[in-house]
């Protein structure tokens, strides 16, 4: 017998999009840049617009 998951609560509904955008649009570019260069704060600030684009794209397609 299969167990069906309950739907997400409305206040947690967008948490997956935020998590996905944070990983793909912020953490991974900063991690990649940390391998090549030292200034992480500069890189993190530089990819914030990319993070916002990824977040808005995920919200728009869901």
mmCIF file of the N, C-alpha and C atoms, coordinates in Angstrom:
data_MODEL
# 
_entry.id   MODEL 
# 
loop_
_atom_site.group_PDB 
_atom_site.id 
_atom_site.type_symbol 
_atom_site.label_atom_id 
_atom_site.label_alt_id 
_atom_site.label_comp_id 
_atom_site.label_asym_id 
_atom_site.label_entity_id 
_atom_site.label_seq_id 
_atom_site.pdbx_PDB_ins_code 
_atom_site.Cartn_x 
_atom_site.Cartn_y 
_atom_site.Cartn_z 
_atom_site.occupancy 
_atom_site.B_iso_or_equiv 
_atom_site.pdbx_formal_charge 
_atom_site.auth_seq_id 
_atom_site.auth_comp_id 
_atom_site.auth_asym_id 
_atom_site.auth_atom_id 
_atom_site.pdbx_PDB_model_num 
ATOM 1   N N  . UNK A 1 1  ? 0.835  -1.182 0.000   1.00 0.00 ? 1  UNK A N  1 
ATOM 2   C CA . UNK A 1 1  ? 0.000  0.000  0.000   1.00 0.00 ? 1  UNK A CA 1 
ATOM 3   C C  . UNK A 1 1  ? 0.880  1.246  0.000   1.00 0.00 ? 1  UNK A C  1 
ATOM 4   N N  . UNK A 1 2  ? 0.637  2.127  -0.929  1.00 0.00 ? 2  UNK A N  1 
ATOM 5   C CA . UNK A 1 2  ? 1.446  3.335  -1.066  1.00 0.00 ? 2  UNK A CA 1 
ATOM 6   C C  . UNK A 1 2  ? 0.998  4.401  -0.074  1.00 0.00 ? 2  UNK A C  1 
ATOM 7   N N  . UNK A 1 3  ? 1.968  5.113  0.451   1.00 0.00 ? 3  UNK A N  1 
ATOM 8   C CA . UNK A 1 3  ? 1.684  6.220  1.360   1.00 0.00 ? 3  UNK A CA 1 
ATOM 9   C C  . UNK A 1 3  ? 1.825  7.507  0.563   1.00 0.00 ? 3  UNK A C  1 
ATOM 10  N N  . UNK A 1 4  ? 0.777  8.291  0.524   1.00 0.00 ? 4  UNK A N  1 
ATOM 11  C CA . UNK A 1 4  ? 0.806  9.546  -0.216  1.00 0.00 ? 4  UNK A CA 1 
ATOM 12  C C  . UNK A 1 4  ? 1.250  10.678 0.695   1.00 0.00 ? 4  UNK A C  1 
ATOM 13  N N  . UNK A 1 5  ? 2.097  11.532 0.183   1.00 0.00 ? 5  UNK A N  1 
ATOM 14  C CA . UNK A 1 5  ? 2.570  12.675 0.964   1.00 0.00 ? 5  UNK A CA 1 
ATOM 15  C C  . UNK A 1 5  ? 1.502  13.751 1.010   1.00 0.00 ? 5  UNK A C  1 
ATOM 16  N N  . UNK A 1 6  ? 1.453  14.428 2.112   1.00 0.00 ? 6  UNK A N  1 
ATOM 17  C CA . UNK A 1 6  ? 0.525  15.546 2.237   1.00 0.00 ? 6  UNK A CA 1 
ATOM 18  C C  . UNK A 1 6  ? 1.048  16.732 1.441   1.00 0.00 ? 6  UNK A C  1 
ATOM 19  N N  . UNK A 1 7  ? 0.162  17.574 0.926   1.00 0.00 ? 7  UNK A N  1 
ATOM 20  C CA . UNK A 1 7  ? 0.626  18.772 0.222   1.00 0.00 ? 7  UNK A CA 1 
ATOM 21  C C  . UNK A 1 7  ? 1.328  19.730 1.182   1.00 0.00 ? 7  UNK A C  1 
ATOM 22  N N  . UNK A 1 8  ? 2.249  20.489 0.651   1.00 0.00 ? 8  UNK A N  1 
ATOM 23  C CA . UNK A 1 8  ? 2.991  21.447 1.473   1.00 0.00 ? 8  UNK A CA 1 
ATOM 24  C C  . UNK A 1 8  ? 2.059  22.534 1.991   1.00 0.00 ? 8  UNK A C  1 
ATOM 25  N N  . UNK A 1 9  ? 2.359  22.990 3.181   1.00 0.00 ? 9  UNK A N  1 
ATOM 26  C CA . UNK A 1 9  ? 1.583  24.095 3.732   1.00 0.00 ? 9  UNK A CA 1 
ATOM 27  C C  . UNK A 1 9  ? 1.861  25.355 2.925   1.00 0.00 ? 9  UNK A C  1 
ATOM 28  N N  . UNK A 1 10 ? 0.897  26.253 2.810   1.00 0.00 ? 10 UNK A N  1 
ATOM 29  C CA . UNK A 1 10 ? 1.092  27.451 1.978   1.00 0.00 ? 10 UNK A CA 1 
ATOM 30  C C  . UNK A 1 10 ? 2.307  28.290 2.371   1.00 0.00 ? 10 UNK A C  1 
ATOM 31  N N  . UNK A 1 11 ? 2.609  28.366 3.656   1.00 0.00 ? 11 UNK A N  1 
ATOM 32  C CA . UNK A 1 11 ? 3.756  29.189 4.050   1.00 0.00 ? 11 UNK A CA 1 
ATOM 33  C C  . UNK A 1 11 ? 5.083  28.539 3.677   1.00 0.00 ? 11 UNK A C  1 
ATOM 34  N N  . UNK A 1 12 ? 5.090  27.235 3.436   1.00 0.00 ? 12 UNK A N  1 
ATOM 35  C CA . UNK A 1 12 ? 6.307  26.535 3.036   1.00 0.00 ? 12 UNK A CA 1 
ATOM 36  C C  . UNK A 1 12 ? 6.329  26.204 1.552   1.00 0.00 ? 12 UNK A C  1 
ATOM 37  N N  . UNK A 1 13 ? 5.346  26.663 0.822   1.00 0.00 ? 13 UNK A N  1 
ATOM 38  C CA . UNK A 1 13 ? 5.216  26.276 -0.580  1.00 0.00 ? 13 UNK A CA 1 
ATOM 39  C C  . UNK A 1 13 ? 6.378  26.783 -1.432  1.00 0.00 ? 13 UNK A C  1 
ATOM 40  N N  . UNK A 1 14 ? 6.896  27.956 -1.178  1.00 0.00 ? 14 UNK A N  1 
ATOM 41  C CA . UNK A 1 14 ? 7.981  28.533 -1.981  1.00 0.00 ? 14 UNK A CA 1 
ATOM 42  C C  . UNK A 1 14 ? 9.368  28.264 -1.408  1.00 0.00 ? 14 UNK A C  1 
ATOM 43  N N  . UNK A 1 15 ? 9.464  27.465 -0.367  1.00 0.00 ? 15 UNK A N  1 
ATOM 44  C CA . UNK A 1 15 ? 10.759 27.191 0.241   1.00 0.00 ? 15 UNK A CA 1 
ATOM 45  C C  . UNK A 1 15 ? 11.661 26.392 -0.697  1.00 0.00 ? 15 UNK A C  1 
ATOM 46  N N  . UNK A 1 16 ? 11.093 25.492 -1.468  1.00 0.00 ? 16 UNK A N  1 
ATOM 47  C CA . UNK A 1 16 ? 11.885 24.710 -2.416  1.00 0.00 ? 16 UNK A CA 1 
ATOM 48  C C  . UNK A 1 16 ? 12.493 25.567 -3.510  1.00 0.00 ? 16 UNK A C  1 
ATOM 49  N N  . UNK A 1 17 ? 11.734 26.543 -4.009  1.00 0.00 ? 17 UNK A N  1 
ATOM 50  C CA . UNK A 1 17 ? 12.258 27.442 -5.032  1.00 0.00 ? 17 UNK A CA 1 
ATOM 51  C C  . UNK A 1 17 ? 13.402 28.289 -4.480  1.00 0.00 ? 17 UNK A C  1 
ATOM 52  N N  . UNK A 1 18 ? 13.244 28.770 -3.247  1.00 0.00 ? 18 UNK A N  1 
ATOM 53  C CA . UNK A 1 18 ? 14.292 29.579 -2.627  1.00 0.00 ? 18 UNK A CA 1 
ATOM 54  C C  . UNK A 1 18 ? 15.547 28.749 -2.405  1.00 0.00 ? 18 UNK A C  1 
ATOM 55  N N  . UNK A 1 19 ? 15.376 27.530 -1.935  1.00 0.00 ? 19 UNK A N  1 
ATOM 56  C CA . UNK A 1 19 ? 16.503 26.638 -1.710  1.00 0.00 ? 19 UNK A CA 1 
ATOM 57  C C  . UNK A 1 19 ? 17.221 26.311 -3.015  1.00 0.00 ? 19 UNK A C  1 
ATOM 58  N N  . UNK A 1 20 ? 16.468 25.999 -4.051  1.00 0.00 ? 20 UNK A N  1 
ATOM 59  C CA . UNK A 1 20 ? 17.044 25.665 -5.350  1.00 0.00 ? 20 UNK A CA 1 
ATOM 60  C C  . UNK A 1 20 ? 17.782 26.862 -5.946  1.00 0.00 ? 20 UNK A C  1 
ATOM 61  N N  . UNK A 1 21 ? 17.192 28.047 -5.839  1.00 0.00 ? 21 UNK A N  1 
ATOM 62  C CA . UNK A 1 21 ? 17.843 29.244 -6.371  1.00 0.00 ? 21 UNK A CA 1 
ATOM 63  C C  . UNK A 1 21 ? 19.095 29.592 -5.578  1.00 0.00 ? 21 UNK A C  1 
ATOM 64  N N  . UNK A 1 22 ? 19.054 29.391 -4.269  1.00 0.00 ? 22 UNK A N  1 
ATOM 65  C CA . UNK A 1 22 ? 20.234 29.680 -3.448  1.00 0.00 ? 22 UNK A CA 1 
ATOM 66  C C  . UNK A 1 22 ? 21.382 28.746 -3.800  1.00 0.00 ? 22 UNK A C  1 
ATOM 67  N N  . UNK A 1 23 ? 21.064 27.471 -4.023  1.00 0.00 ? 23 UNK A N  1 
ATOM 68  C CA . UNK A 1 23 ? 22.122 26.528 -4.383  1.00 0.00 ? 23 UNK A CA 1 
ATOM 69  C C  . UNK A 1 23 ? 22.645 26.769 -5.792  1.00 0.00 ? 23 UNK A C  1 
ATOM 70  N N  . UNK A 1 24 ? 21.736 26.863 -6.764  1.00 0.00 ? 24 UNK A N  1 
ATOM 71  C CA . UNK A 1 24 ? 22.156 26.979 -8.160  1.00 0.00 ? 24 UNK A CA 1 
ATOM 72  C C  . UNK A 1 24 ? 22.603 28.361 -8.568  1.00 0.00 ? 24 UNK A C  1 
ATOM 73  N N  . UNK A 1 25 ? 22.062 29.386 -7.930  1.00 0.00 ? 25 UNK A N  1 
ATOM 74  C CA . UNK A 1 25 ? 22.369 30.744 -8.351  1.00 0.00 ? 25 UNK A CA 1 
ATOM 75  C C  . UNK A 1 25 ? 23.350 31.482 -7.474  1.00 0.00 ? 25 UNK A C  1 
ATOM 76  N N  . UNK A 1 26 ? 23.641 30.937 -6.284  1.00 0.00 ? 26 UNK A N  1 
ATOM 77  C CA . UNK A 1 26 ? 24.535 31.650 -5.374  1.00 0.00 ? 26 UNK A CA 1 
ATOM 78  C C  . UNK A 1 26 ? 25.669 30.755 -4.871  1.00 0.00 ? 26 UNK A C  1 
ATOM 79  N N  . UNK A 1 27 ? 25.329 29.614 -4.302  1.00 0.00 ? 27 UNK A N  1 
ATOM 80  C CA . UNK A 1 27 ? 26.342 28.767 -3.670  1.00 0.00 ? 27 UNK A CA 1 
ATOM 81  C C  . UNK A 1 27 ? 27.278 28.133 -4.700  1.00 0.00 ? 27 UNK A C  1 
ATOM 82  N N  . UNK A 1 28 ? 26.731 27.567 -5.764  1.00 0.00 ? 28 UNK A N  1 
ATOM 83  C CA . UNK A 1 28 ? 27.591 26.908 -6.754  1.00 0.00 ? 28 UNK A CA 1 
ATOM 84  C C  . UNK A 1 28 ? 28.532 27.870 -7.475  1.00 0.00 ? 28 UNK A C  1 
ATOM 85  N N  . UNK A 1 29 ? 28.080 29.060 -7.913  1.00 0.00 ? 29 UNK A N  1 
ATOM 86  C CA . UNK A 1 29 ? 29.045 29.985 -8.516  1.00 0.00 ? 29 UNK A CA 1 
ATOM 87  C C  . UNK A 1 29 ? 30.126 30.455 -7.537  1.00 0.00 ? 29 UNK A C  1 
ATOM 88  N N  . UNK A 1 30 ? 29.753 30.685 -6.277  1.00 0.00 ? 30 UNK A N  1 
ATOM 89  C CA . UNK A 1 30 ? 30.747 31.100 -5.278  1.00 0.00 ? 30 UNK A CA 1 
ATOM 90  C C  . UNK A 1 30 ? 31.721 29.962 -5.004  1.00 0.00 ? 30 UNK A C  1 
ATOM 91  N N  . UNK A 1 31 ? 31.216 28.741 -4.940  1.00 0.00 ? 31 UNK A N  1 
ATOM 92  C CA . UNK A 1 31 ? 32.089 27.586 -4.736  1.00 0.00 ? 31 UNK A CA 1 
ATOM 93  C C  . UNK A 1 31 ? 33.068 27.431 -5.901  1.00 0.00 ? 31 UNK A C  1 
ATOM 94  N N  . UNK A 1 32 ? 32.569 27.575 -7.114  1.00 0.00 ? 32 UNK A N  1 
ATOM 95  C CA . UNK A 1 32 ? 33.441 27.483 -8.282  1.00 0.00 ? 32 UNK A CA 1 
ATOM 96  C C  . UNK A 1 32 ? 34.489 28.575 -8.311  1.00 0.00 ? 32 UNK A C  1 
ATOM 97  N N  . UNK A 1 33 ? 34.102 29.779 -7.936  1.00 0.00 ? 33 UNK A N  1 
ATOM 98  C CA . UNK A 1 33 ? 35.055 30.887 -7.915  1.00 0.00 ? 33 UNK A CA 1 
ATOM 99  C C  . UNK A 1 33 ? 36.064 30.730 -6.789  1.00 0.00 ? 33 UNK A C  1 
ATOM 100 N N  . UNK A 1 34 ? 35.674 30.087 -5.693  1.00 0.00 ? 34 UNK A N  1 
ATOM 101 C CA . UNK A 1 34 ? 36.608 29.909 -4.579  1.00 0.00 ? 34 UNK A CA 1 
ATOM 102 C C  . UNK A 1 34 ? 37.747 28.968 -4.947  1.00 0.00 ? 34 UNK A C  1 
ATOM 103 N N  . UNK A 1 35 ? 37.509 28.089 -5.900  1.00 0.00 ? 35 UNK A N  1 
ATOM 104 C CA . UNK A 1 35 ? 38.579 27.204 -6.357  1.00 0.00 ? 35 UNK A CA 1 
ATOM 105 C C  . UNK A 1 35 ? 39.614 27.992 -7.149  1.00 0.00 ? 35 UNK A C  1 
ATOM 106 N N  . UNK A 1 36 ? 39.158 29.003 -7.876  1.00 0.00 ? 36 UNK A N  1 
ATOM 107 C CA . UNK A 1 36 ? 40.047 29.756 -8.752  1.00 0.00 ? 36 UNK A CA 1 
ATOM 108 C C  . UNK A 1 36 ? 40.661 30.991 -8.114  1.00 0.00 ? 36 UNK A C  1 
ATOM 109 N N  . UNK A 1 37 ? 39.949 31.619 -7.173  1.00 0.00 ? 37 UNK A N  1 
ATOM 110 C CA . UNK A 1 37 ? 40.389 32.908 -6.654  1.00 0.00 ? 37 UNK A CA 1 
ATOM 111 C C  . UNK A 1 37 ? 39.972 33.042 -5.197  1.00 0.00 ? 37 UNK A C  1 
ATOM 112 N N  . UNK A 1 38 ? 40.530 34.043 -4.496  1.00 0.00 ? 38 UNK A N  1 
ATOM 113 C CA . UNK A 1 38 ? 40.266 34.218 -3.076  1.00 0.00 ? 38 UNK A CA 1 
ATOM 114 C C  . UNK A 1 38 ? 39.079 35.098 -2.695  1.00 0.00 ? 38 UNK A C  1 
ATOM 115 N N  . UNK A 1 39 ? 38.826 36.236 -3.333  1.00 0.00 ? 39 UNK A N  1 
ATOM 116 C CA . UNK A 1 39 ? 37.810 37.165 -2.796  1.00 0.00 ? 39 UNK A CA 1 
ATOM 117 C C  . UNK A 1 39 ? 36.375 36.646 -2.936  1.00 0.00 ? 39 UNK A C  1 
ATOM 118 N N  . UNK A 1 40 ? 35.901 35.934 -1.929  1.00 0.00 ? 40 UNK A N  1 
ATOM 119 C CA . UNK A 1 40 ? 34.569 35.337 -1.981  1.00 0.00 ? 40 UNK A CA 1 
ATOM 120 C C  . UNK A 1 40 ? 33.466 36.376 -1.867  1.00 0.00 ? 40 UNK A C  1 
ATOM 121 N N  . UNK A 1 41 ? 33.684 37.422 -1.081  1.00 0.00 ? 41 UNK A N  1 
ATOM 122 C CA . UNK A 1 41 ? 32.648 38.440 -0.924  1.00 0.00 ? 41 UNK A CA 1 
ATOM 123 C C  . UNK A 1 41 ? 32.376 39.138 -2.248  1.00 0.00 ? 41 UNK A C  1 
ATOM 124 N N  . UNK A 1 42 ? 33.409 39.447 -2.995  1.00 0.00 ? 42 UNK A N  1 
ATOM 125 C CA . UNK A 1 42 ? 33.240 40.084 -4.300  1.00 0.00 ? 42 UNK A CA 1 
ATOM 126 C C  . UNK A 1 42 ? 32.470 39.176 -5.250  1.00 0.00 ? 42 UNK A C  1 
ATOM 127 N N  . UNK A 1 43 ? 32.818 37.915 -5.253  1.00 0.00 ? 43 UNK A N  1 
ATOM 128 C CA . UNK A 1 43 ? 32.113 36.961 -6.110  1.00 0.00 ? 43 UNK A CA 1 
ATOM 129 C C  . UNK A 1 43 ? 30.663 36.798 -5.677  1.00 0.00 ? 43 UNK A C  1 
ATOM 130 N N  . UNK A 1 44 ? 30.428 36.707 -4.373  1.00 0.00 ? 44 UNK A N  1 
ATOM 131 C CA . UNK A 1 44 ? 29.061 36.552 -3.872  1.00 0.00 ? 44 UNK A CA 1 
ATOM 132 C C  . UNK A 1 44 ? 28.207 37.750 -4.255  1.00 0.00 ? 44 UNK A C  1 
ATOM 133 N N  . UNK A 1 45 ? 28.749 38.941 -4.148  1.00 0.00 ? 45 UNK A N  1 
ATOM 134 C CA . UNK A 1 45 ? 27.993 40.138 -4.534  1.00 0.00 ? 45 UNK A CA 1 
ATOM 135 C C  . UNK A 1 45 ? 27.778 40.194 -6.039  1.00 0.00 ? 45 UNK A C  1 
ATOM 136 N N  . UNK A 1 46 ? 28.721 39.669 -6.796  1.00 0.00 ? 46 UNK A N  1 
ATOM 137 C CA . UNK A 1 46 ? 28.591 39.701 -8.253  1.00 0.00 ? 46 UNK A CA 1 
ATOM 138 C C  . UNK A 1 46 ? 27.517 38.746 -8.758  1.00 0.00 ? 46 UNK A C  1 
ATOM 139 N N  . UNK A 1 47 ? 27.263 37.646 -8.058  1.00 0.00 ? 47 UNK A N  1 
ATOM 140 C CA . UNK A 1 47 ? 26.281 36.674 -8.530  1.00 0.00 ? 47 UNK A CA 1 
ATOM 141 C C  . UNK A 1 47 ? 24.895 36.870 -7.924  1.00 0.00 ? 47 UNK A C  1 
ATOM 142 N N  . UNK A 1 48 ? 24.706 37.882 -7.089  1.00 0.00 ? 48 UNK A N  1 
ATOM 143 C CA . UNK A 1 48 ? 23.375 38.151 -6.527  1.00 0.00 ? 48 UNK A CA 1 
ATOM 144 C C  . UNK A 1 48 ? 22.342 38.428 -7.623  1.00 0.00 ? 48 UNK A C  1 
ATOM 145 N N  . UNK A 1 49 ? 22.639 39.235 -8.657  1.00 0.00 ? 49 UNK A N  1 
ATOM 146 C CA . UNK A 1 49 ? 21.640 39.397 -9.724  1.00 0.00 ? 49 UNK A CA 1 
ATOM 147 C C  . UNK A 1 49 ? 21.299 38.077 -10.419 1.00 0.00 ? 49 UNK A C  1 
ATOM 148 N N  . UNK A 1 50 ? 22.277 37.214 -10.617 1.00 0.00 ? 50 UNK A N  1 
ATOM 149 C CA . UNK A 1 50 ? 22.022 35.905 -11.210 1.00 0.00 ? 50 UNK A CA 1 
ATOM 150 C C  . UNK A 1 50 ? 21.123 35.073 -10.298 1.00 0.00 ? 50 UNK A C  1 
ATOM 151 N N  . UNK A 1 51 ? 21.361 35.129 -8.993  1.00 0.00 ? 51 UNK A N  1 
ATOM 152 C CA . UNK A 1 51 ? 20.506 34.439 -8.020  1.00 0.00 ? 51 UNK A CA 1 
ATOM 153 C C  . UNK A 1 51 ? 19.065 34.922 -8.121  1.00 0.00 ? 51 UNK A C  1 
ATOM 154 N N  . UNK A 1 52 ? 18.868 36.223 -8.250  1.00 0.00 ? 52 UNK A N  1 
ATOM 155 C CA . UNK A 1 52 ? 17.511 36.769 -8.354  1.00 0.00 ? 52 UNK A CA 1 
ATOM 156 C C  . UNK A 1 52 ? 16.825 36.325 -9.646  1.00 0.00 ? 52 UNK A C  1 
ATOM 157 N N  . UNK A 1 53 ? 17.568 36.273 -10.735 1.00 0.00 ? 53 UNK A N  1 
ATOM 158 C CA . UNK A 1 53 ? 17.001 35.804 -12.004 1.00 0.00 ? 53 UNK A CA 1 
ATOM 159 C C  . UNK A 1 53 ? 16.592 34.336 -11.890 1.00 0.00 ? 53 UNK A C  1 
ATOM 160 N N  . UNK A 1 54 ? 17.439 33.524 -11.284 1.00 0.00 ? 54 UNK A N  1 
ATOM 161 C CA . UNK A 1 54 ? 17.116 32.105 -11.101 1.00 0.00 ? 54 UNK A CA 1 
ATOM 162 C C  . UNK A 1 54 ? 15.885 31.955 -10.212 1.00 0.00 ? 54 UNK A C  1 
ATOM 163 N N  . UNK A 1 55 ? 15.810 32.729 -9.129  1.00 0.00 ? 55 UNK A N  1 
ATOM 164 C CA . UNK A 1 55 ? 14.665 32.655 -8.222  1.00 0.00 ? 55 UNK A CA 1 
ATOM 165 C C  . UNK A 1 55 ? 13.373 33.057 -8.922  1.00 0.00 ? 55 UNK A C  1 
ATOM 166 N N  . UNK A 1 56 ? 13.401 34.159 -9.650  1.00 0.00 ? 56 UNK A N  1 
ATOM 167 C CA . UNK A 1 56 ? 12.198 34.603 -10.349 1.00 0.00 ? 56 UNK A CA 1 
ATOM 168 C C  . UNK A 1 56 ? 11.784 33.617 -11.438 1.00 0.00 ? 56 UNK A C  1 
ATOM 169 N N  . UNK A 1 57 ? 12.759 33.023 -12.098 1.00 0.00 ? 57 UNK A N  1 
ATOM 170 C CA . UNK A 1 57 ? 12.450 32.018 -13.111 1.00 0.00 ? 57 UNK A CA 1 
ATOM 171 C C  . UNK A 1 57 ? 11.790 30.790 -12.482 1.00 0.00 ? 57 UNK A C  1 
ATOM 172 N N  . UNK A 1 58 ? 12.288 30.352 -11.346 1.00 0.00 ? 58 UNK A N  1 
ATOM 173 C CA . UNK A 1 58 ? 11.690 29.195 -10.681 1.00 0.00 ? 58 UNK A CA 1 
ATOM 174 C C  . UNK A 1 58 ? 10.278 29.495 -10.201 1.00 0.00 ? 58 UNK A C  1 
ATOM 175 N N  . UNK A 1 59 ? 10.059 30.682 -9.680  1.00 0.00 ? 59 UNK A N  1 
ATOM 176 C CA . UNK A 1 59 ? 8.716  31.056 -9.222  1.00 0.00 ? 59 UNK A CA 1 
ATOM 177 C C  . UNK A 1 59 ? 7.763  31.174 -10.406 1.00 0.00 ? 59 UNK A C  1 
ATOM 178 N N  . UNK A 1 60 ? 8.249  31.704 -11.519 1.00 0.00 ? 60 UNK A N  1 
ATOM 179 C CA . UNK A 1 60 ? 7.384  31.893 -12.687 1.00 0.00 ? 60 UNK A CA 1 
ATOM 180 C C  . UNK A 1 60 ? 6.984  30.571 -13.335 1.00 0.00 ? 60 UNK A C  1 
ATOM 181 N N  . UNK A 1 61 ? 7.849  29.580 -13.252 1.00 0.00 ? 61 UNK A N  1 
ATOM 182 C CA . UNK A 1 61 ? 7.548  28.315 -13.918 1.00 0.00 ? 61 UNK A CA 1 
ATOM 183 C C  . UNK A 1 61 ? 6.818  27.319 -13.030 1.00 0.00 ? 61 UNK A C  1 
ATOM 184 N N  . UNK A 1 62 ? 6.645  27.621 -11.783 1.00 0.00 ? 62 UNK A N  1 
ATOM 185 C CA . UNK A 1 62 ? 5.953  26.686 -10.871 1.00 0.00 ? 62 UNK A CA 1 
ATOM 186 C C  . UNK A 1 62 ? 4.487  26.970 -10.792 1.00 0.00 ? 62 UNK A C  1 
# 
